[in-house]
């Protein structure tokens, strides 16, 4: 084994001293103690040659030299010292910059402002990947690879189960919404099938969609269970569930969890741009978020809620038609209506 993850050497390069200090504290709390740092990007190669870090935390917004130039210079010095894994610190730089540094050798991105949990998870993942790659050719690694794949699949299933339990906890706080998450998952999957998505994509939507409201776990009962209409302040608190859900789900790098994060973050955006939390419009809203928005609305209308009784399927259909092209993507409304009408014909 080349190194243990917690024994790894980490170099921080960021022009903002406060960010450097925060990272040093987070990493120290996570039991990483072999840390060096600099606020001068021009010193990166010097530190890499002297310290020979296993991981470089590099601010993608540095300009003297630019992050892409630093990465190219590192690639040219592999004969002098081992090239570290690179975790990019992503702030307000352009999409082109982010794509450029990924192509130049950044293994993962860490968003600012920093979240200690996300820092710990991503640092550990990048270091663990580096460790495994360094052992790739060993007989022991080859012998263990099959067992590790089995463990990975079991871990994925376990993580998915835990998060689905978390989604159910939200429902248990109010019996009127029980099984709402599962119903949204099933209807979303049928809409995805109607839209022509592949079997794998449909399966991922079915698994991820039930987590759309997981951020409700942090909404106080006095708001979540209120029988009347919410006032402005209460509505603002309720609306935070989209962002909070995305934060909860961002701790996992499983593809289905990343899809669930995207859905949680975007299923309250509106086709006309008047939704939240970012005011996205049209096809700027990711397709899974647009699908779940329609499924969530139909299921919410046709089942009891704390502030109103259930309405009929006919009323829900009429609402989807009214909001076609305003709240909802017209193509998805059309697909959902085909699904609903087919289901009603089979089960009148």
ABEGO torsion letter per residue (X at the ends): XABBAAABBBBBBBABAAAAAAAAAAAAAAGBABBBBBABAAAAAAAAAAAGBABBBBBAABAOBBAAAAAAAAAAAAAABBBBBBBBBBBABBAAAAAAAAAAGBABBBBOBBBAAAAAAAAAAAAAAAAAAAAAABAAAAAAAAAAAAAAAAAAAAAAAAAAAAAAAAAAABAAABGAAAAAAAAAAAAAAAAGBBAAAAAAAAAAAAAAAAAAAABBAAAAABABBBBAAAAAAAAAAAAAAAAAAAABABAAAAAAAAAAAAAABBAAGABOAAGBBEAABBAAAAAAAAAAAAAAAABBBAABBBBBAAAAAAAAAAABGAABBAAAAAAAAAAAAAAAAABX
